[in-house]
Every structure is written in C-alpha cells, then in structure tokens.
Amino acid sequence: MTRQEIAPALVPAFAPHGTLRASINLGNPILAGRDPAGGEPFGVSVDLAHAFGRRLGVPVELVVFEKAAAAVEAVRAEKADLGFFAVDPARSEGLLFTAPYVLIEGSYLVPESSALTGNEEVDREGTRISVGSGSAYDLFLTRAIEHAGIVRLRGASAALAAVRSGEVEVAAGIRQLLEAEARRAPGVRMLPGRFMVIQQAMGIPDARGTAAQEVLAAFVEEMKESCFVAEALERHGVEGALVAPAVGLPS
C-alpha cells in the first residue's frame, strides 16, 4: 500500500487545537497498559496514536482512562480527538469508526465446580453473569442474553472477583484476561471457545466529518498491511489478539 499523504486542510479536523488528543483505555490490556517503572501508558493503541500524530505533523497528548465507557464518552464529547474502541451499535451515536485493526475474543469464566460446560448453557434463568460495566461484552450481552441476569460491576477485576466470591455463576470478559485469572489461582476455569468476537477500531467525533473518517480509515488499513499492528502486538507481548483482515476502501 502506498504511504498515505494527508492534505494540510484536513489536519484541523483531527487536531483543532494543534495537538492530537488520543483517548486511551487502560481497561483493556490488549490495547494499553502502564509502565510499572515510570507509569507511562504503552501498547498498540498508544503506538497507533503516535504514528498518526507523526502522519499529521502534530504533537500527541494521551488522555488516559481506566474504563472503556469513559474513553468513549471523552471522544463523543470532543474532549479527545480520537480513540480506540470496540465497534458496537450502542456506541455509534456521535462517533465515526474505521474498520477494525484488531480482533479479540470474548469468553466466559466459571467456578471449577460449575456444571456449565459450554457457552450455549449460560443463558438460563437463575444464572448471573458479571461484566465490566460499559465494556464491549456488556453491550453485546445486553442485547443477546434473554434469560440470565447481568451484574454490571466497576471494571474487569471486579467482575472476575465476583465469580470467585460466589456473587455470580459466570464472569464474561476478554479471553486473555480470563485465561490469566484461571492461571493465577485454582478454583475457576474457562468455558471452551468464545461467545463473541470483539472488533477493535479507531473512532472520531462525528462532527469531524466523513472526509476525516476516510483518512483515518485509510491509515488503519495501511497500518495493518504494513505489519505495524502485528509488530506492535508482538513488541508488547500480546498473545491471542489477531490483526483484523484488510477491507477495501473507496479509490
């Protein structure tokens, strides 16, 4: 793919104040985390933000949040200029998305003693499912679950603790997080497979316009095709996430 050139007239659509403010969600460790030594954010989303800032020729300010819902709202309210979110119909209002750059599996964690053996058994009366409130899997399960109850808690760690304490029968979350929890201490296990695929994309406020959306979409495709995303995932030690397939863009 030819390196994208961005028309100078479009730069203010992304950085109206001269700095690209990137909303970073630390609640998804596949996308971002904090350096234990210095506390600085790092991850594939941080790398993409800096790469796009270089493409625009502007400095980058990282606006950091602990939860996805807050990171989304910052972009929607134009307190940040772009963000890195799971694509979901419930988040579409006020935002324009690219195609996904990374695919992540959503899975279930249950107590070791649970009678549940498959994802299709979870949606039953009397079953309680803990989720991180406002997460991609919360939004998905809110639409998909018909019989089980959903217990919304503050972040993934609280959702995982709830299944260990017996507050719920099932915890939903990002597969890699659940696998790490199952390895951390005995007493819980994964249900095989996945109940959803989470599509991680970049998004901007819809007021910035479709021309800006097309520029950002082309940037994402270039970052996938050039192996930038794959190399960032490898550099940060992320396992299990897949680079999303390329999509055709209007010529």
N, C-alpha and C positions, 0 to 999 in steps of 0.2 A: 504494500500500500504506500502511495506517495505521501510524504510528510505534509500534514495539513498546515496551511497558512491561514491565519485569522485576519480578516480585514480590520484595520485600526478603528473603523467606525463602530465595530461590534464590541470592542473591549469594554466600553462603559456599561454595556448590558450585563456583563459579568462582575465588573468591579466599579460600580458607580462612584465610589469614594476613593478610588485609586489603589485600593488593596482588595485582594480576593479573600473574602471571609468564608472559610470552609467549615461547615458543621461536622464534627467528628463524634461518633457514637462509640464510647468505650464499653458499652454494654454488650457488644458483640466482639469477642476476642479474635475472631477470624479477620475482622476488618481493622481493629485498632486496639492498642493497649498502652500502658505507661511503662517507661523505662524504670526498672526498680531503683537504679542508682540516682538518676537525675530527675525523674518524674516527667520527662518529656514524652508526648504522645508519639507512637510509632505504629507502622502497619501499612497494609496495602492501600487503605483509603488515604492515609497521610501522604504516601508516595505519589498517589494519583493527584492529590490536591497540589502538591509542589510542582509536579510535572505540568499540570495545566496552568499554574501561575507562570511558570517559565515560558510556556507557549504564548500566554497573553502579554508577557513582559512586565508583570506587576508583582509586588511582594504578596506573600500569603500570610494570613492570620488564621490560626486554628482556634475555632470556637468549640470547646470541648464539653460534652455532656455524658452523663452516666447511663442514660436510658434513651432508647430509640425514639420514644414519643416526644421527648423534649428536643432532640436533634431535628426531628421532622418539623416541629412547630416553629423552631427558630428560622428555618428556611421559608416556611409558609408566611411567617410574619415579616420576612425580609430583614431579620436581624442577622442573617447569614446569607451569602450569595449562592452557595451550592452545598449539596450534602450527598450522603451515601446511604441509601435506604433500600429496604426490601420493597419490591413493587407489589402493591395491593390496592384493590379498588377503594378501600376505606381511606386510603391516603392520597387519592388522586386529586381531591379538591384543592385548588390553589397551587398545584405543582405540575411541572412538566418533567417527564422522565426520559432517560435514554433506554436503550436495550440493556439487559443485564451484562455485567462483566464477570460475575462470579455466581455459581450455583451452590447452595448449601442445603443439606438435608435436615428436615425436622423429624424428630423421633420421640419415643416415649421411654421413660424410666419407671420401673415398678419395684416394690419390695421383693426381695428374694423369695419370700413365701407366697407371693401373689399367685392366684390361679390363672391369671391372664397369660396367654401365650402368643397372641397375635394382635396387630393393630386394629383389626376389624372387631375385636371383642371389647374395645374400650368404651364405645358409645352405648352405655347401658344405664338404666335407672339405678341410682344408688352409687354410681362411680363419680368421684370428684377428681378433676384434672387441674393441677396447679400450673399457672403460666406467669411469665413476667408481663405485667400489665402494659398494654400498648405495643407489645412485640409483634413481629410478623406472624408468628404461630398463634398468638392470641387472636389477631384479626381473622386468620383463616379458620380457626376452630370455632369462633363465634358464629360464623356462617355455616360450618359443616356439622357441628355437633347438635344432635336432636334430643338425646335422652340424658346423657351425663351432665353433671354440673361443672361449671368452670369457676375456679377460685383464682382471682387475679391478685397477685402479690407484687411487692416492690422489687422487681429485678429477678434475674435468673437464680441467684444464690438463695433467695427466699423461697422460690418455687421448688428448688431441689431439697432444701431443708424440710419443707412441708411433707414430702413423701417419706423421708426418714423418720419424722416425728409421728407419722400416722394421721396427720391432719387431712391428707388426701390419699387416694389409692394410686394415682398416676401423676407423674410430672412430665410436661411437654417441654421440649427445648431443642436447641441446636445440637445435632448429633455429637459433635466433637466435645461439647461441654458435658453432655450426659455420659459419654464414654469415660471422660476424665473423672467424673464423680464416681462412677462404678469402680474405677481402678483405685480411687483414693482410700476407700474403706469398704469392707464387706457389708452385706445387708441389702443391697439393691442390684438390679440387673436391667439390661436393655431389652426391650422387645425387638425382635428382628425387623430389619427393613426400615421403612420410613412412612410417614403419613402425608408428607408434602415435600416439595422442592421449593426452597426459598430463593427467589431471583433478586440478587443484589445489583442495584443500578445507581446511576448518578441522577440527581434531580435539581431543578432550579425553580424559583418562584414563577408562576405562570405569567406574571406581569412583565417578565423579561422577554417574552415573545418566542414565536416558533423559529425565527432565524437563529436565535441564540441556542434554542434546543437542538437544532440541526447541527450546529457547530460542535456542541458538546457530544452529541451522538456520534459524529464522525471521529472525534477524539477518542471516545471509548473504543470504537472499532479498531482504530489504529493501535491503541494500547494492547488490545487482545492479539491482533495479528502480529505485532512486533515482538510478542512474548514478554512485554513489560509486566503484565499482570502475573503471568506464570512465574517469572523470575522474582517478583516481589513476594508472592506466596511462599516460594522456596526460601528466599532470604530470611523471611520472618518465621520460618519453621511451621507454617500452617499445613496441616495434613487433612485430607478428606474433602476440602473445597475444590471445586472444578472450575476452570476457566469456561465461561459461557461460550457457546458456539457463535460464530460470526453471523451477522444479519446483513442483508442487502440494504444499501442506502440509496436515496434518490440521487441521480447524477446531476 
